[in-house]
Amino acid sequence: MFCRILKDLILYHSEGLSNITYVSANLNSLNQLKEVCKGADALFLLTATAPHQVEYEINIIDAAR
């Protein structure tokens, strides 16, 4: 399962442009998750129901710390 992380979260500025950066990472890989979380100001976590959902969510929360 993969996730997308938003970096540089400012939805719109005066010119109407977005500076949100989308990145993807494997939710089973703590190293990948830590790498994509570097420099992120915020994280919106939304995962689909899955057999390992709790494990995936804990991984991304741990990586974002």
HELIX and SHEET records of a PDB file:
HELIX    1   1 LEU A   30  CYS A   37  1                                   8    
HELIX    2   2 GLN A   53  ALA A   64  1                                  12    
SHEET    1   A 2 PHE A   2  LYS A   7  0                                        
SHEET    2   A 2 THR A  21  ASN A  26 -1                                        
END                                                                             
